[in-house]
């Protein structure tokens, strides 16, 4: 992928949701919610503070993250459905 987000933005690839419930019921595509878990594909250089100093991001490429249901902007890059969001939209990193 030849795309680099600017400043404090990250590019996220959604991880696929569960196909079945714990009870074994198969969920059709029309009833599925979009997953709120993803993997970071690319990160920007960081935000600038009030003094103009570059503050690096806390997340890095390859991190698995949780984000808000309505976070980010959906884009298609190189045939992949991706999200571009600010680091502040990320709720946490999954260890």
C-alpha positions in Angstrom: 0.0 0.0 0.0 1.4 3.4 -1.0 -0.6 5.6 1.4 0.8 7.5 4.4 -1.7 9.2 6.8 -0.8 12.7 8.0 -0.3 14.0 11.5 -2.2 12.0 14.2 -4.2 9.8 11.8 -4.0 6.0 11.4 -5.2 3.6 8.8 -7.1 0.6 10.2 -8.2 -2.7 8.6 -11.4 -4.0 10.3 -11.1 -7.6 11.6 -13.9 -9.9 10.6 -16.7 -10.4 13.1 -18.1 -13.8 14.3 -20.1 -15.8 11.8 -21.9 -17.7 14.6 -23.2 -16.9 18.0 -21.9 -18.9 21.0 -25.0 -21.1 20.8 -24.1 -22.0 17.2 -26.7 -19.8 15.3 -25.3 -18.6 12.0 -25.7 -14.8 11.6 -26.6 -13.6 8.1 -24.6 -10.7 6.5 -27.7 -8.4 6.7 -27.9 -8.8 10.5 -24.2 -8.4 11.3 -22.9 -5.3 12.9 -19.6 -4.0 11.7 -16.8 -5.1 14.0 -15.2 -2.5 16.3 -11.9 -4.3 16.3 -9.1 -3.7 13.8 -5.5 -3.8 13.0 -3.4 -0.7 12.3 -2.0 -0.8 8.8 -0.2 2.6 8.7 0.4 5.5 11.1 1.1 9.2 10.7 4.1 11.0 12.0 2.3 12.4 15.1 0.6 15.6 16.2 2.2 18.9 17.1 1.8 20.4 20.6 1.3 24.1 21.4 5.1 24.7 21.2 5.3 23.1 17.7 7.1 20.0 19.0 6.2 16.7 17.3 4.5 14.3 19.7 4.7 10.7 18.4 1.6 8.4 18.4 1.1 5.7 21.1 0.1 3.1 18.6 2.2 1.4 15.9 1.7 -0.6 12.7 0.4 -4.1 13.5 -1.4 -3.2 16.8 -4.9 -4.7 17.4 -7.2 -2.0 18.6 -10.8 -1.3 19.6 -12.5 1.8 18.3 -15.9 3.5 18.4 -18.8 2.2 16.4 -19.0 5.4 14.2 -15.3 6.2 14.2 -13.3 7.0 11.2 -13.9 7.5 7.5 -14.4 4.4 5.3 -12.1 4.4 2.2 -11.0 1.9 -0.4 -7.3 1.7 -1.2 -5.8 -0.9 -3.5 -9.1 -2.8 -3.4 -9.1 -3.0 0.4 -11.9 -1.5 2.6 -10.0 0.5 5.2 -10.8 3.2 7.9 -8.9 6.4 8.4 -9.3 7.8 11.9 -7.6 10.1 14.4 -5.7 8.5 17.3 -8.2 10.0 19.7 -10.9 7.8 18.2 -9.1 4.6 19.4 -10.3 3.3 22.7 -7.4 1.0 23.4 -4.9 -1.6 22.3 -5.6 -5.3 22.7 -2.6 -7.0 24.2 
